[in-house]
Amino acid sequence: MKEESVDAEEPAEIVAARMADALAYLSRVAHDAGLESISSDLLSIRRKLKQAAKSVSATEKKSARRNIRA
C-alpha cells in the first residue's frame, strides 16, 4: 500500500474532508465486523470533522474577502 504524505500547505478543510472519508471507510469495516457501537462512534466523529471542514472553509472565505477589501 502506497503511503500518501500530507502536505503541510494543504488547507485544513481538505485535510478534514479526507479524514472524514477515512472514518466512513473505518465505520463500514466496523459495522461489517459486528462492532456497531464503534461504527456509530466513528460516524459521530466523521460528522464533527465534516462540520469542522465547513467551518474552516467559511472562516477562510471571510478572511479572503477582508483581505481583498483592505
N, C-alpha and C positions, 0 to 999 in steps of 0.2 A: 504494500500500500504506500503510495507516494504521499509524503508529508507536504502540506501546503503551509508555507510560512505566512504569518500575519504581518502585513506592512504597518509599521508604526505610524505611517502617514494616512492610513485608511480612516475615513470618518467613523465616529462611534456608532452612527446609525447602521452602517454596513456591517460592522462587527457584531452588533446586537442582533441584526437580522440573520446573519449566518449562525450565530449561537442558537437562535430560536429554531432555525431549520434543523440543527443537530439535535436539539431537545425533542423535536417532533419525531425524528427517527428513533431516538432512545425510548421515547414513550411507547411507540409501536412495538419495539422489541420487548419492553417490559410487559406490555399488555399480552403479547403472544406467548410470553413465558408464564403467564398467570399471575403476574405481580401487579395487580390492579391498583393498589394504593400507591406504589411507586410511579406507575403510569400517570395517575392523577396528579401527584406532586410535580412531576416533570412538566405536565401540561400547564399547571398553575405558574410555574417559573417561566415557561415559554410565553404565556400571556403577559407577564411582567416585562420580559425582555422586549416584546413587540411594542408595548406601551412606552417603554424607555426609548426605543428607536424612534417612535413618532415624536416624543417629547424633545429629543435631541435635534431631530430634523426641524421642528418648529422653532426651537431656540436659535439654531444656526441660520435659518431663513430670516428671523427678526434681526439678528446681528448683521447679516449681509445687507439688509435694507438700511439699517442705521449707517453702515459704512459707506453706502452709495450716497446717502444724503449728506454726509459730512464733507 
